[in-house]
Protein backbone atom coordinates (compact mmCIF):
# COMPACT_ATOMS: atom_id res chain seq x y z
CA UNK A 1 0.00 0.00 0.00
CA UNK A 2 1.47 3.35 -0.98
CA UNK A 3 1.55 6.37 1.29
CA UNK A 4 -1.07 8.10 -0.82
CA UNK A 5 -3.50 5.22 -0.17
CA UNK A 6 -3.25 5.49 3.61
CA UNK A 7 -5.30 8.03 5.53
CA UNK A 8 -3.08 10.02 7.90
CA UNK A 9 -6.10 11.31 9.84
CA UNK A 10 -7.03 7.85 11.13
CA UNK A 11 -3.58 7.39 12.70
CA UNK A 12 -3.67 10.91 14.13
CA UNK A 13 -7.14 10.32 15.60
CA UNK A 14 -5.97 7.13 17.31
CA UNK A 15 -2.94 8.87 18.78
CA UNK A 16 -5.02 11.74 20.16
CA UNK A 17 -7.72 9.43 21.52
CA UNK A 18 -5.13 7.18 23.15
CA UNK A 19 -3.43 10.11 24.85
CA UNK A 20 -6.79 11.49 26.03
CA UNK A 21 -7.87 8.12 27.45
CA UNK A 22 -4.55 7.77 29.26
CA UNK A 23 -4.80 11.26 30.77
CA UNK A 24 -8.18 10.48 32.35
CA UNK A 25 -7.10 7.09 33.65
CA UNK A 26 -8.86 4.88 31.10
CA UNK A 27 -5.82 2.67 30.73
CA UNK A 28 -7.43 -0.35 29.06
CA UNK A 29 -9.01 1.93 26.47
CA UNK A 30 -5.73 3.79 25.94
CA UNK A 31 -3.89 0.52 25.46
CA UNK A 32 -6.43 -0.67 22.89
CA UNK A 33 -6.33 2.61 20.99
CA UNK A 34 -2.52 2.87 21.00
CA UNK A 35 -2.43 -0.66 19.56
CA UNK A 36 -4.72 0.52 16.77
CA UNK A 37 -2.45 3.51 16.16
CA UNK A 38 0.54 1.19 15.70
CA UNK A 39 -1.40 -1.02 13.28
CA UNK A 40 -2.42 2.07 11.32
CA UNK A 41 1.14 3.46 11.35
CA UNK A 42 2.48 0.16 10.02
CA UNK A 43 0.44 0.79 6.86
CA UNK A 44 2.74 3.73 6.09
CA UNK A 45 5.76 1.44 5.99
CA UNK A 46 8.36 -0.06 8.30
CA UNK A 47 10.50 3.09 8.28
CA UNK A 48 7.81 5.74 8.63
CA UNK A 49 8.01 8.45 11.26
CA UNK A 50 4.47 7.77 12.45
CA UNK A 51 5.41 4.22 13.37
CA UNK A 52 8.45 5.46 15.25
CA UNK A 53 6.31 8.02 17.12
CA UNK A 54 3.59 5.45 17.88
CA UNK A 55 6.12 3.03 19.32
CA UNK A 56 7.68 5.74 21.50
CA UNK A 57 4.31 6.89 22.86
CA UNK A 58 3.16 3.31 23.53
CA UNK A 59 6.49 2.60 25.24
CA UNK A 60 5.91 5.65 27.47
CA UNK A 61 2.43 4.36 28.25
CA UNK A 62 3.82 1.03 29.45
CA UNK A 63 6.67 2.67 31.34
CA UNK A 64 4.11 4.81 33.17
CA UNK A 65 2.18 1.67 34.07
CA UNK A 66 5.30 -0.03 35.47
CA UNK A 67 5.57 -2.49 32.56
CA UNK A 68 9.30 -2.05 31.96
CA UNK A 69 9.82 -5.14 29.80
CA UNK A 70 7.03 -4.23 27.37
CA UNK A 71 8.24 -0.62 27.29
CA UNK A 72 11.79 -1.74 26.56
CA UNK A 73 10.63 -4.03 23.75
CA UNK A 74 8.74 -1.19 22.06
CA UNK A 75 11.68 1.16 22.52
CA UNK A 76 14.00 -1.44 20.98
CA UNK A 77 11.78 -1.67 17.93
CA UNK A 78 11.75 2.13 17.68
CA UNK A 79 15.54 2.15 18.06
CA UNK A 80 15.98 -0.23 15.12
CA UNK A 81 13.88 2.10 12.96
CA UNK A 82 15.73 5.20 14.16
CA UNK A 83 19.17 3.66 13.61
CA UNK A 84 18.22 2.56 10.09
CA UNK A 85 16.78 5.91 9.09
CA UNK A 86 18.46 8.59 11.19
CA UNK A 87 21.93 7.20 11.83
CA UNK A 88 23.80 6.44 15.04
CA UNK A 89 24.57 10.04 16.00
CA UNK A 90 21.02 11.38 15.90
CA UNK A 91 19.72 12.71 19.23
CA UNK A 92 16.61 10.51 19.00
CA UNK A 93 18.80 7.43 18.59
CA UNK A 94 20.80 8.42 21.65
CA UNK A 95 17.57 8.94 23.63
CA UNK A 96 16.22 5.56 22.55
CA UNK A 97 19.50 3.86 23.42
CA UNK A 98 19.24 5.33 26.90
CA UNK A 99 15.65 4.07 27.20
CA UNK A 100 16.82 0.60 26.15
CA UNK A 101 19.91 0.71 28.33
CA UNK A 102 22.03 0.09 25.24
CA UNK A 103 25.70 0.83 25.59
CA UNK A 104 27.26 -1.36 22.91
CA UNK A 105 26.78 -3.19 20.69
CA UNK A 106 23.80 -1.61 19.03
CA UNK A 107 20.99 -3.93 17.92
CA UNK A 108 21.17 -5.38 14.44
CA UNK A 109 19.26 -3.13 12.06
CA UNK A 110 17.53 -3.93 8.83
CA UNK A 111 18.78 -2.18 5.76
CA UNK A 112 16.21 0.55 5.33
CA UNK A 113 16.01 3.84 3.54
CA UNK A 114 18.67 6.39 4.31
CA UNK A 115 16.13 8.80 5.78
CA UNK A 116 13.00 8.54 7.87
CA UNK A 117 9.95 8.52 5.63
CA UNK A 118 7.05 10.90 6.14
CA UNK A 119 4.48 10.81 3.33
C-alpha positions as a Markdown table, in Angstrom:
| # | Residue | x | y | z |
|---|---|---|---|---|
| 1 | Unk | 0.0 | 0.0 | 0.0 |
| 2 | Unk | 1.5 | 3.3 | -1.0 |
| 3 | Unk | 1.5 | 6.4 | 1.3 |
| 4 | Unk | -1.1 | 8.1 | -0.8 |
| 5 | Unk | -3.5 | 5.2 | -0.2 |
| 6 | Unk | -3.2 | 5.5 | 3.6 |
| 7 | Unk | -5.3 | 8.0 | 5.5 |
| 8 | Unk | -3.1 | 10.0 | 7.9 |
| 9 | Unk | -6.1 | 11.3 | 9.8 |
| 10 | Unk | -7.0 | 7.9 | 11.1 |
| 11 | Unk | -3.6 | 7.4 | 12.7 |
| 12 | Unk | -3.7 | 10.9 | 14.1 |
| 13 | Unk | -7.1 | 10.3 | 15.6 |
| 14 | Unk | -6.0 | 7.1 | 17.3 |
| 15 | Unk | -2.9 | 8.9 | 18.8 |
| 16 | Unk | -5.0 | 11.7 | 20.2 |
| 17 | Unk | -7.7 | 9.4 | 21.5 |
| 18 | Unk | -5.1 | 7.2 | 23.1 |
| 19 | Unk | -3.4 | 10.1 | 24.9 |
| 20 | Unk | -6.8 | 11.5 | 26.0 |
| 21 | Unk | -7.9 | 8.1 | 27.5 |
| 22 | Unk | -4.6 | 7.8 | 29.3 |
| 23 | Unk | -4.8 | 11.3 | 30.8 |
| 24 | Unk | -8.2 | 10.5 | 32.3 |
| 25 | Unk | -7.1 | 7.1 | 33.7 |
| 26 | Unk | -8.9 | 4.9 | 31.1 |
| 27 | Unk | -5.8 | 2.7 | 30.7 |
| 28 | Unk | -7.4 | -0.3 | 29.1 |
| 29 | Unk | -9.0 | 1.9 | 26.5 |
| 30 | Unk | -5.7 | 3.8 | 25.9 |
| 31 | Unk | -3.9 | 0.5 | 25.5 |
| 32 | Unk | -6.4 | -0.7 | 22.9 |
| 33 | Unk | -6.3 | 2.6 | 21.0 |
| 34 | Unk | -2.5 | 2.9 | 21.0 |
| 35 | Unk | -2.4 | -0.7 | 19.6 |
| 36 | Unk | -4.7 | 0.5 | 16.8 |
| 37 | Unk | -2.4 | 3.5 | 16.2 |
| 38 | Unk | 0.5 | 1.2 | 15.7 |
| 39 | Unk | -1.4 | -1.0 | 13.3 |
| 40 | Unk | -2.4 | 2.1 | 11.3 |
| 41 | Unk | 1.1 | 3.5 | 11.3 |
| 42 | Unk | 2.5 | 0.2 | 10.0 |
| 43 | Unk | 0.4 | 0.8 | 6.9 |
| 44 | Unk | 2.7 | 3.7 | 6.1 |
| 45 | Unk | 5.8 | 1.4 | 6.0 |
| 46 | Unk | 8.4 | -0.1 | 8.3 |
| 47 | Unk | 10.5 | 3.1 | 8.3 |
| 48 | Unk | 7.8 | 5.7 | 8.6 |
| 49 | Unk | 8.0 | 8.5 | 11.3 |
| 50 | Unk | 4.5 | 7.8 | 12.5 |
| 51 | Unk | 5.4 | 4.2 | 13.4 |
| 52 | Unk | 8.4 | 5.5 | 15.3 |
| 53 | Unk | 6.3 | 8.0 | 17.1 |
| 54 | Unk | 3.6 | 5.5 | 17.9 |
| 55 | Unk | 6.1 | 3.0 | 19.3 |
| 56 | Unk | 7.7 | 5.7 | 21.5 |
| 57 | Unk | 4.3 | 6.9 | 22.9 |
| 58 | Unk | 3.2 | 3.3 | 23.5 |
| 59 | Unk | 6.5 | 2.6 | 25.2 |
| 60 | Unk | 5.9 | 5.7 | 27.5 |
| 61 | Unk | 2.4 | 4.4 | 28.2 |
| 62 | Unk | 3.8 | 1.0 | 29.4 |
| 63 | Unk | 6.7 | 2.7 | 31.3 |
| 64 | Unk | 4.1 | 4.8 | 33.2 |
| 65 | Unk | 2.2 | 1.7 | 34.1 |
| 66 | Unk | 5.3 | 0.0 | 35.5 |
| 67 | Unk | 5.6 | -2.5 | 32.6 |
| 68 | Unk | 9.3 | -2.1 | 32.0 |
| 69 | Unk | 9.8 | -5.1 | 29.8 |
| 70 | Unk | 7.0 | -4.2 | 27.4 |
| 71 | Unk | 8.2 | -0.6 | 27.3 |
| 72 | Unk | 11.8 | -1.7 | 26.6 |
| 73 | Unk | 10.6 | -4.0 | 23.8 |
| 74 | Unk | 8.7 | -1.2 | 22.1 |
| 75 | Unk | 11.7 | 1.2 | 22.5 |
| 76 | Unk | 14.0 | -1.4 | 21.0 |
| 77 | Unk | 11.8 | -1.7 | 17.9 |
| 78 | Unk | 11.8 | 2.1 | 17.7 |
| 79 | Unk | 15.5 | 2.2 | 18.1 |
| 80 | Unk | 16.0 | -0.2 | 15.1 |
| 81 | Unk | 13.9 | 2.1 | 13.0 |
| 82 | Unk | 15.7 | 5.2 | 14.2 |
| 83 | Unk | 19.2 | 3.7 | 13.6 |
| 84 | Unk | 18.2 | 2.6 | 10.1 |
| 85 | Unk | 16.8 | 5.9 | 9.1 |
| 86 | Unk | 18.5 | 8.6 | 11.2 |
| 87 | Unk | 21.9 | 7.2 | 11.8 |
| 88 | Unk | 23.8 | 6.4 | 15.0 |
| 89 | Unk | 24.6 | 10.0 | 16.0 |
| 90 | Unk | 21.0 | 11.4 | 15.9 |
| 91 | Unk | 19.7 | 12.7 | 19.2 |
| 92 | Unk | 16.6 | 10.5 | 19.0 |
| 93 | Unk | 18.8 | 7.4 | 18.6 |
| 94 | Unk | 20.8 | 8.4 | 21.7 |
| 95 | Unk | 17.6 | 8.9 | 23.6 |
| 96 | Unk | 16.2 | 5.6 | 22.6 |
| 97 | Unk | 19.5 | 3.9 | 23.4 |
| 98 | Unk | 19.2 | 5.3 | 26.9 |
| 99 | Unk | 15.7 | 4.1 | 27.2 |
| 100 | Unk | 16.8 | 0.6 | 26.1 |
| 101 | Unk | 19.9 | 0.7 | 28.3 |
| 102 | Unk | 22.0 | 0.1 | 25.2 |
| 103 | Unk | 25.7 | 0.8 | 25.6 |
| 104 | Unk | 27.3 | -1.4 | 22.9 |
| 105 | Unk | 26.8 | -3.2 | 20.7 |
| 106 | Unk | 23.8 | -1.6 | 19.0 |
| 107 | Unk | 21.0 | -3.9 | 17.9 |
| 108 | Unk | 21.2 | -5.4 | 14.4 |
| 109 | Unk | 19.3 | -3.1 | 12.1 |
| 110 | Unk | 17.5 | -3.9 | 8.8 |
| 111 | Unk | 18.8 | -2.2 | 5.8 |
| 112 | Unk | 16.2 | 0.6 | 5.3 |
| 113 | Unk | 16.0 | 3.8 | 3.5 |
| 114 | Unk | 18.7 | 6.4 | 4.3 |
| 115 | Unk | 16.1 | 8.8 | 5.8 |
| 116 | Unk | 13.0 | 8.5 | 7.9 |
| 117 | Unk | 9.9 | 8.5 | 5.6 |
| 118 | Unk | 7.0 | 10.9 | 6.1 |
| 119 | Unk | 4.5 | 10.8 | 3.3 |
